[in-house]
Amino acid sequence: MYVIRKEFHFSASHQLRGLPMEHPCSRVHGHNYIVTVELATDKLDDVGFVTDYRALEPIKNYVDEVLDHQHLNDVYSFNPTAENLARVIYNIWKASFPQLRAIEVSETPKTNARYEP
């Protein structure tokens, strides 16, 4: 199996509902997010790629235009946890990139969530 990964970075704020008032994530706060896109296949194309990294430009555009410098609670109707973001981003792009295997969303260098159906 061949696997490639590409990172996309954005900064945004969010506020997680359903947490106790004393929990820091119940307040508006921000992160420098990293979205990692992972594609996999057992057969390379004629060039020798899983896919050309440049073909992932639509995902970069989505991150830059929809997510960067936004309040994620205003972008999405669901609670914008890293787990939920990973699932939604996967679902948005799976049809366009059939080799998409997983999406990871990192809020900090030490924390990330991965959605892989």
Number of C-alpha atoms within 10 A of each C-alpha: 8 11 15 17 15 14 14 16 16 19 17 17 19 21 19 19 15 10 12 11 10 8 10 12 17 15 15 12 13 17 14 15 22 20 25 19 23 18 19 18 17 9 11 13 10 7 8 9 14 19 18 12 11 8 10 15 11 12 17 18 13 14 19 16 12 13 19 18 16 17 18 22 18 11 12 13 8 14 16 21 18 20 17 17 23 24 19 16 20 23 15 12 16 13 10 12 14 11 17 21 19 20 27 24 26 21 20 11 9 6 9 17 18 20 19 13 9
